[in-house]
């Protein structure tokens, strides 16, 4: 009997092992498409999420990575990190602008051009890829000098090259009149001015703009897409709808949903780092890799408003801890908040002059509370704090909310005003210690006397002197203090 039970148990274990082995083999043979979702500004959190998604796709030997995108743009550094990973990935990446109403603006346009498959859903658009809010800027007068130098030389060469063509058009005796020629000259001048503006007004703007143009053109040429329109999107911030983008060879596919996308790109040849590859996507199993808690936490911390608020909390927490040693709670919260803020500032495009102004402003406000200057330090601190807060972030779509700046500034101003009124009230309050406290106090006579005698004041026996006769137990008021002798007078006389 025991032998039969043992044999049945052995057969059951063998069956379970075979079933598990078959399931593992089926999973290995299963061809998958990993789908990610990007529906926020391109920043450090999105970049980290995208890179981890590509690593997961390579580990699972996925056939394709699909990124459903809806973004207003974001940071240049994060965008370039994502593009580098995309271009060197062993798994093809399809950027799919969806759902309807989504957009791939600014940094999203670069990502779309860098993808192996560029797809859009109906009622979506892309473009507006001009770099904005360029930090630093040129030196004063640099733009005028450049316009008069290299820019002026280009304009002069353009005019000289256009002159023969204009003359040849008017060689027939009945050509355009002088007014038309003048109007044409004005039009050419305005176009040249527009070209100068599209190249950037200062040397720094031209550097960033030309770098962006060269970058997006190289991405377009790698995948055989419309490089001229890509340059227009950078220089002139133009946009295209999904259908227009397909007609102008900016994108590859217009798909209504994910299934339609996988069907349409089946058999398409894409350019990978190691050469061309033909996609086989008709029967792929979709596996989603949605943003996890780590991505959400990084997105919250690297939000400029949150990072800014954490810095304020950290600063005041440390100040309260230093002013009240041993409190522990303000110091603990302050140091954690400050470290999180510093981490966020490390990955955000922070203007360090603005950060310095904020710290100086907060220091002046605290200085007003500790060493009252009747508003000089406090007002200067608030002005420095507001200017530094506005200057703190240099990137589009990653700015600090002006209402938050105003609210914190008003809170600091209210705290400073409260401290000032408290100090003024303390200066006007009657003394509570020393001889000044005794003047005006009430006492009682310990004996009948006229001239020298004794009174009881605050439970103590004092020498007293009065110009009027006093009787035992009579209430008196202190009018002055002369060493250890009190000048007193009857209460009725004081009243």
C-alpha positions as CSV (number, residue, x, y, z in Angstrom):
1,X,0.0,0.0,0.0
2,X,2.8,2.4,0.9
3,X,4.6,1.6,-2.3
4,X,1.5,2.5,-4.4
5,X,1.2,5.8,-2.6
6,X,4.9,6.6,-3.2
7,X,4.5,5.7,-6.8
8,X,1.5,8.0,-7.2
9,X,3.2,10.8,-5.5
10,X,6.2,10.4,-7.8
11,X,4.0,10.4,-10.9
12,X,2.2,13.6,-9.6
13,X,5.6,15.4,-9.1
14,X,6.7,14.4,-12.6
15,X,3.5,15.7,-14.1
16,X,3.8,19.0,-12.2
17,X,7.4,19.4,-13.3
18,X,6.5,18.7,-16.9
19,X,3.7,21.3,-16.7
20,X,5.9,23.9,-15.3
21,X,8.6,23.2,-17.9
22,X,6.0,23.5,-20.6
23,X,4.8,26.8,-19.2
24,X,8.3,28.3,-19.0
25,X,9.0,27.2,-22.5
26,X,5.8,28.7,-23.7
27,X,6.6,32.0,-22.1
28,X,10.0,32.0,-23.7
29,X,8.6,31.2,-27.1
30,X,5.9,33.9,-26.6
31,X,6.7,37.0,-28.7
32,X,5.8,40.2,-26.8
33,X,5.6,44.0,-27.3
34,X,6.3,46.0,-24.2
35,X,4.1,49.1,-24.0
36,X,5.0,52.1,-21.9
37,X,3.1,55.3,-21.2
38,X,4.5,58.9,-21.1
39,X,1.8,61.5,-20.4
40,X,3.8,64.2,-18.7
41,X,6.6,66.7,-19.3
42,X,9.9,65.0,-20.2
43,X,12.1,65.2,-17.1
44,X,14.4,63.0,-14.9
45,X,11.5,60.8,-13.7
46,X,10.3,60.1,-17.3
47,X,13.9,59.5,-18.5
48,X,14.5,57.0,-15.6
49,X,11.2,55.2,-16.4
50,X,12.0,55.0,-20.1
51,X,15.6,53.6,-19.6
52,X,14.3,51.0,-17.1
53,X,11.6,50.0,-19.7
54,X,14.3,49.5,-22.4
55,X,16.4,47.4,-20.0
56,X,13.3,45.2,-19.2
57,X,12.5,44.8,-22.9
58,X,16.1,43.6,-23.6
59,X,16.0,41.2,-20.6
60,X,12.7,39.7,-21.8
61,X,13.9,39.7,-25.5
62,X,10.8,41.7,-26.6
63,X,10.2,42.2,-30.3
64,X,9.1,45.8,-29.9
65,X,8.8,48.6,-27.4
66,X,5.8,51.0,-27.9
67,X,5.7,54.3,-26.1
68,X,2.3,55.9,-25.9
69,X,3.2,59.5,-25.7
70,X,1.4,62.8,-24.8
71,X,3.9,65.4,-23.7
72,X,4.2,69.2,-23.9
73,X,8.0,69.0,-24.0
74,X,10.5,69.1,-21.2
75,X,14.2,69.1,-20.4
76,X,16.9,68.9,-23.1
77,X,19.2,66.7,-20.9
78,X,16.5,64.2,-20.2
79,X,15.4,64.1,-23.8
80,X,18.9,63.5,-25.1
81,X,19.4,60.7,-22.5
82,X,16.3,59.0,-23.8
83,X,17.3,59.4,-27.5
84,X,20.8,58.0,-26.8
85,X,19.3,54.9,-25.2
86,X,16.8,54.6,-28.1
87,X,19.4,54.8,-30.8
88,X,21.6,52.2,-29.1
89,X,18.8,49.9,-28.1
90,X,18.7,46.3,-29.4
91,X,14.9,46.4,-29.4
92,X,13.1,48.6,-31.9
93,X,11.1,51.5,-30.3
94,X,7.9,52.9,-31.7
95,X,6.7,56.3,-30.4
96,X,2.9,56.4,-30.7
97,X,1.3,59.8,-30.1
98,X,-2.0,58.8,-28.5
99,X,-4.8,58.9,-27.6
100,X,-6.8,61.4,-29.7
101,X,-6.1,64.9,-28.6
102,X,-2.5,64.1,-27.5
103,X,0.6,66.0,-28.7
104,X,4.3,65.5,-29.1
105,X,5.4,69.1,-28.7
106,X,9.0,70.4,-28.3
107,X,11.1,67.5,-26.8
108,X,8.3,65.1,-28.0
109,X,9.1,66.0,-31.6
110,X,12.7,65.1,-31.2
111,X,11.8,61.7,-29.6
112,X,9.4,61.0,-32.4
113,X,12.1,61.7,-35.0
114,X,14.6,59.5,-33.1
115,X,12.2,56.5,-32.9
116,X,12.5,53.5,-35.2
117,X,8.8,53.8,-35.9
118,X,7.0,57.2,-35.7
119,X,3.2,56.8,-35.3
120,X,0.3,59.1,-34.4
121,X,-3.3,58.6,-33.6
122,X,-6.0,60.7,-35.5
123,X,-6.6,64.1,-34.0
124,X,-3.1,64.5,-32.6
125,X,-0.3,66.9,-33.5
126,X,3.4,67.5,-33.2
127,X,5.9,70.4,-33.6
128,X,6.9,73.6,-31.8
129,X,10.4,72.3,-31.3
130,X,12.1,75.7,-30.8
131,X,14.4,75.9,-27.8
132,X,12.9,78.4,-25.4
133,X,14.0,80.2,-22.2
134,X,17.6,79.8,-23.0
135,X,19.6,80.3,-19.8
136,X,22.6,82.7,-19.6
137,X,22.0,84.8,-22.7
138,X,24.5,86.9,-24.4
139,X,26.5,89.9,-23.1
140,X,25.0,93.4,-23.4
141,X,25.5,94.6,-27.0
142,X,26.6,91.3,-28.3
143,X,23.5,90.8,-30.5
144,X,24.0,94.3,-32.1
145,X,27.6,93.7,-32.8
146,X,26.9,90.3,-34.3
147,X,24.1,91.7,-36.4
148,X,26.3,94.4,-37.7
149,X,29.2,92.0,-38.2
150,X,28.6,88.4,-39.4
151,X,24.8,88.8,-39.7
152,X,25.2,92.1,-41.6
153,X,27.7,90.4,-43.9
154,X,25.3,87.6,-44.7
155,X,22.5,90.1,-45.4
156,X,24.8,92.1,-47.7
157,X,25.9,89.0,-49.6
158,X,22.2,88.0,-50.0
159,X,21.4,91.5,-51.5
160,X,24.4,91.3,-53.9
161,X,23.4,87.8,-55.0
162,X,19.8,88.9,-55.6
163,X,20.5,92.0,-57.5
164,X,21.4,90.4,-60.9
165,X,18.3,88.2,-60.7
166,X,16.1,91.2,-60.0
167,X,17.6,93.1,-62.9
168,X,17.1,90.2,-65.3
169,X,13.4,90.0,-64.5
170,X,13.0,93.7,-65.4
171,X,15.0,93.6,-68.6
172,X,11.9,93.4,-70.8
173,X,10.9,97.0,-71.6
174,X,7.5,96.8,-70.0
175,X,8.5,95.2,-66.6
176,X,7.6,96.3,-63.1
177,X,7.7,100.0,-62.3
178,X,9.9,101.7,-59.7
179,X,7.3,101.4,-57.0
180,X,7.0,97.7,-57.4
181,X,10.8,97.4,-57.3
182,X,10.9,99.4,-54.1
183,X,8.1,97.2,-52.6
184,X,10.1,94.1,-53.7
185,X,13.2,95.5,-52.0
186,X,11.2,96.1,-48.8
187,X,9.8,92.5,-48.9
188,X,13.3,91.1,-49.4
189,X,14.6,93.1,-46.5
190,X,11.8,92.0,-44.2
191,X,12.4,88.4,-45.2
192,X,16.1,88.8,-44.4
193,X,15.1,90.3,-41.0
194,X,12.9,87.3,-40.4
195,X,15.7,84.9,-41.3
196,X,17.9,86.7,-38.8
197,X,15.2,86.3,-36.2
198,X,14.9,82.6,-37.1
199,X,18.6,82.2,-36.5
200,X,18.5,83.8,-33.1
201,X,19.0,87.4,-32.0
202,X,22.1,86.9,-29.8
203,X,25.2,84.7,-30.2
204,X,24.0,82.4,-27.4
205,X,20.6,81.9,-29.0
206,X,22.1,81.2,-32.4
207,X,24.4,78.5,-30.8
208,X,21.5,76.7,-29.1
209,X,19.3,77.0,-32.1
210,X,21.8,75.8,-34.7
211,X,22.7,72.9,-32.4
212,X,19.1,71.9,-32.1
213,X,18.6,72.2,-35.9
214,X,21.7,70.0,-36.6
215,X,20.5,67.4,-34.0
216,X,17.0,67.0,-35.3
217,X,18.2,66.9,-38.9
218,X,20.6,64.1,-38.0
219,X,17.8,62.1,-36.5
220,X,15.6,62.7,-39.5
221,X,18.3,61.6,-41.9
222,X,19.0,58.4,-39.9
223,X,15.4,57.2,-40.4
224,X,14.8,58.8,-43.8
225,X,12.2,61.3,-42.6
226,X,11.5,64.9,-43.7
227,X,14.6,66.9,-42.4
228,X,13.5,70.2,-43.9
229,X,10.2,70.3,-42.0
230,X,12.1,69.2,-38.9
231,X,14.3,72.3,-39.3
232,X,11.2,74.5,-39.7
233,X,9.7,73.0,-36.5
234,X,12.9,74.2,-34.7
235,X,13.4,77.6,-36.3
236,X,9.7,78.6,-36.7
237,X,7.9,76.5,-34.2
238,X,5.5,75.1,-36.9
239,X,3.1,72.2,-36.2
240,X,1.5,69.4,-38.1
241,X,-1.6,67.3,-37.6
242,X,-1.4,63.5,-37.8
243,X,-2.6,63.3,-41.4
244,X,-0.3,66.2,-42.5
245,X,2.7,64.6,-40.8
246,X,2.0,61.3,-42.7
247,X,1.7,63.1,-46.0
248,X,4.9,65.1,-45.5
249,X,7.0,62.0,-44.5
250,X,7.4,63.2,-40.9
251,X,5.8,60.1,-39.5
252,X,5.4,56.5,-40.7
253,X,1.9,55.5,-39.6
254,X,-1.5,56.9,-38.5
255,X,-3.1,54.2,-36.4
256,X,-6.4,54.3,-34.6
257,X,-5.3,52.1,-31.7
258,X,-2.5,49.9,-30.6
259,X,-3.7,46.8,-32.4
260,X,-4.0,48.8,-35.7
261,X,-0.4,50.1,-35.1
262,X,1.0,46.6,-34.7
263,X,-0.8,45.4,-37.8
264,X,0.3,48.3,-40.0
265,X,4.0,48.1,-39.1
266,X,4.2,44.3,-39.6
267,X,6.9,43.7,-42.2
268,X,8.3,47.3,-42.1
269,X,12.1,47.6,-42.3
270,X,13.7,49.9,-39.6
271,X,17.3,51.2,-39.1
272,X,19.0,49.8,-36.0
273,X,22.4,50.4,-34.7
274,X,23.7,47.1,-36.2
275,X,21.9,47.5,-39.5
276,X,18.4,47.1,-40.9
277,X,15.8,44.9,-39.4
278,X,12.3,43.7,-40.6
279,X,9.6,43.9,-38.0
280,X,7.2,41.0,-37.3
281,X,4.4,42.4,-35.2
282,X,1.2,40.9,-36.4
283,X,0.8,38.4,-33.6
284,X,2.7,40.0,-30.7
285,X,1.3,39.7,-27.2
286,X,1.0,43.1,-25.5
287,X,2.6,43.4,-22.1
288,X,2.3,46.8,-20.3
289,X,5.0,48.4,-18.2
290,X,3.3,51.3,-16.4
291,X,5.0,53.9,-14.2
292,X,5.6,52.4,-10.8
293,X,5.9,54.1,-7.3
294,X,9.5,55.0,-8.0
295,X,8.6,56.9,-11.1
296,X,5.8,58.7,-9.4
297,X,8.0,59.5,-6.4
298,X,10.7,61.0,-8.7
299,X,8.1,62.9,-10.6
300,X,6.8,64.4,-7.4
301,X,10.2,65.3,-6.0
302,X,11.5,66.8,-9.2
303,X,8.4,68.9,-9.7
304,X,9.8,72.5,-9.4
305,X,7.0,73.6,-7.1
306,X,7.5,70.6,-4.7
307,X,11.3,71.0,-4.8
308,X,11.0,74.7,-4.1
309,X,8.6,74.1,-1.2
310,X,10.9,71.4,0.3
311,X,13.8,73.8,0.2
312,X,11.7,76.4,2.2
313,X,10.6,73.8,4.7
314,X,14.2,72.5,5.1
315,X,15.6,76.0,5.7
316,X,13.1,77.0,8.3
317,X,13.3,73.6,10.0
318,X,17.0,74.0,10.5
319,X,16.6,77.6,11.7
320,X,13.9,76.5,14.3
321,X,16.2,73.7,15.4
322,X,19.2,75.9,15.9
323,X,17.1,78.5,17.8
324,X,15.6,75.8,20.0
325,X,18.3,73.1,20.4
326,X,16.9,69.7,21.4
327,X,13.5,70.1,19.7
328,X,14.5,67.4,17.3
329,X,11.3,67.4,15.2
330,X,12.0,70.7,13.2
331,X,15.6,69.6,12.6
332,X,14.7,66.1,11.5
333,X,12.0,67.3,9.1
334,X,14.3,70.2,7.9
335,X,17.3,68.0,7.0
336,X,15.2,65.4,5.2
337,X,13.3,68.1,3.2
338,X,16.6,70.0,2.4
339,X,18.3,66.8,1.1
340,X,15.3,66.0,-1.1
341,X,15.3,69.5,-2.4
342,X,19.0,69.3,-3.2
343,X,18.5,66.0,-5.0
344,X,15.8,67.6,-7.1
345,X,17.9,70.7,-7.9
346,X,20.7,68.4,-9.0
347,X,18.6,67.1,-11.9
348,X,16.6,70.2,-12.6
349,X,17.9,73.2,-14.7
350,X,18.5,75.5,-11.7
351,X,19.9,79.0,-12.0
352,X,22.3,79.2,-9.1
353,X,22.2,83.0,-9.0
354,X,18.5,82.7,-8.3
355,X,19.1,80.0,-5.6
356,X,21.7,82.3,-4.0
357,X,19.2,85.1,-3.9
358,X,16.6,82.9,-2.3
359,X,19.0,81.8,0.5
360,X,20.1,85.4,1.0
361,X,16.5,86.6,1.2
362,X,15.6,83.9,3.7
363,X,18.6,84.8,5.8
364,X,17.7,88.4,5.8
365,X,14.1,87.6,6.9
366,X,15.4,85.5,9.7
367,X,17.9,88.2,10.6
368,X,15.0,90.7,10.9
369,X,13.3,88.4,13.4
370,X,16.5,87.9,15.5
371,X,17.8,91.5,15.2
372,X,15.0,93.9,14.5
373,X,16.0,96.7,12.0
374,X,12.5,98.1,11.7
375,X,12.0,96.6,8.3
376,X,15.2,97.2,6.4
377,X,16.5,93.6,6.6
378,X,13.0,92.1,6.2
379,X,12.0,94.2,3.1
380,X,15.4,93.5,1.5
381,X,15.0,89.8,2.2
382,X,11.5,89.6,0.7
383,X,12.7,91.4,-2.5
384,X,15.7,89.1,-2.9
385,X,13.5,86.1,-2.2
386,X,10.9,87.0,-4.8
387,X,13.5,87.8,-7.5
388,X,15.5,84.7,-6.8
389,X,12.3,82.5,-6.9
390,X,11.4,83.9,-10.3
391,X,14.9,83.3,-11.6
392,X,15.3,79.8,-10.1
393,X,14.2,77.7,-13.1
394,X,15.5,78.1,-16.6
395,X,13.4,75.6,-18.5
396,X,10.0,75.8,-20.3
397,X,7.2,73.7,-18.7
398,X,9.3,73.4,-15.5
399,X,8.7,76.8,-13.9
400,X,7.7,77.6,-10.3
401,X,4.1,78.7,-9.8
402,X,3.9,82.5,-9.4
403,X,1.0,82.2,-6.9
404,X,3.2,79.9,-4.8
405,X,6.0,82.4,-4.8
406,X,3.6,85.2,-3.9
407,X,2.0,83.2,-1.2
408,X,5.3,82.3,0.5
409,X,6.5,85.9,0.2
410,X,3.3,87.1,1.8
411,X,3.6,84.5,4.6
412,X,7.2,85.7,5.2
413,X,6.1,89.3,5.2
414,X,3.3,88.5,7.6
415,X,5.7,86.7,9.9
416,X,8.1,89.7,9.8
417,X,5.3,92.2,10.5
418,X,4.1,90.1,13.5
419,X,7.7,90.0,14.9
420,X,8.0,93.8,14.5
421,X,4.7,94.5,16.2
422,X,5.7,92.1,19.0
423,X,8.9,93.9,19.6
424,X,7.2,97.3,19.5
425,X,4.7,96.1,22.1
426,X,7.5,94.8,24.3
427,X,9.2,98.2,24.2
428,X,6.0,99.9,25.3
429,X,5.1,97.3,28.0
430,X,5.7,98.3,31.7
431,X,8.9,96.8,33.2
432,X,8.5,93.5,35.0
433,X,11.9,93.4,36.8
434,X,14.3,95.8,38.5
435,X,13.6,99.1,40.3
436,X,11.5,100.3,37.4
437,X,8.9,97.6,38.3
438,X,8.6,98.9,41.9
439,X,7.5,102.4,40.8
440,X,3.7,102.5,40.8
441,X,3.3,99.4,42.9
442,X,1.0,99.3,45.9
443,X,2.2,98.7,49.5
444,X,0.8,98.9,53.0
445,X,2.2,100.8,56.0
446,X,3.5,98.6,58.8
447,X,3.3,101.4,61.5
448,X,2.1,104.9,62.1
449,X,4.8,107.3,60.9
450,X,5.3,110.7,59.3
451,X,8.6,111.0,57.4
452,X,10.6,107.7,57.9
453,X,9.0,104.4,58.5
454,X,8.4,100.9,57.0
455,X,6.1,99.4,54.5
456,X,5.4,95.9,53.2
457,X,5.8,95.5,49.4
458,X,5.4,92.2,47.6
459,X,5.9,90.3,50.9
460,X,9.1,92.2,51.7
461,X,9.8,94.8,54.4
462,X,11.1,98.1,53.0
463,X,12.3,101.4,54.4
464,X,9.9,104.1,53.4
465,X,9.7,107.8,53.4
466,X,6.6,109.9,53.1
467,X,5.8,113.7,53.2
468,X,2.4,113.0,54.7
469,X,1.5,111.1,57.9
470,X,0.5,107.5,57.5
471,X,-1.3,105.1,59.8
472,X,-0.8,101.4,60.3
473,X,-2.3,99.3,57.5
474,X,-2.9,102.3,55.2
475,X,-2.5,101.6,51.5
476,X,0.2,103.6,49.8
477,X,1.7,103.8,46.3
478,X,5.5,103.9,45.5
479,X,6.4,107.0,43.6
480,X,10.2,106.6,43.5
481,X,13.1,104.4,44.7
482,X,16.2,105.8,46.4
483,X,18.6,103.0,47.0
484,X,16.9,100.8,49.6
485,X,14.3,103.4,50.5
486,X,10.9,103.8,48.9
487,X,9.3,107.2,48.3
488,X,5.6,106.6,49.0
489,X,2.3,108.5,49.3
490,X,-1.2,107.6,50.3
491,X,-3.4,106.1,47.6
492,X,-6.0,108.8,48.0
493,X,-3.3,111.4,47.3
494,X,-2.1,109.5,44.3
495,X,-5.6,109.2,42.9
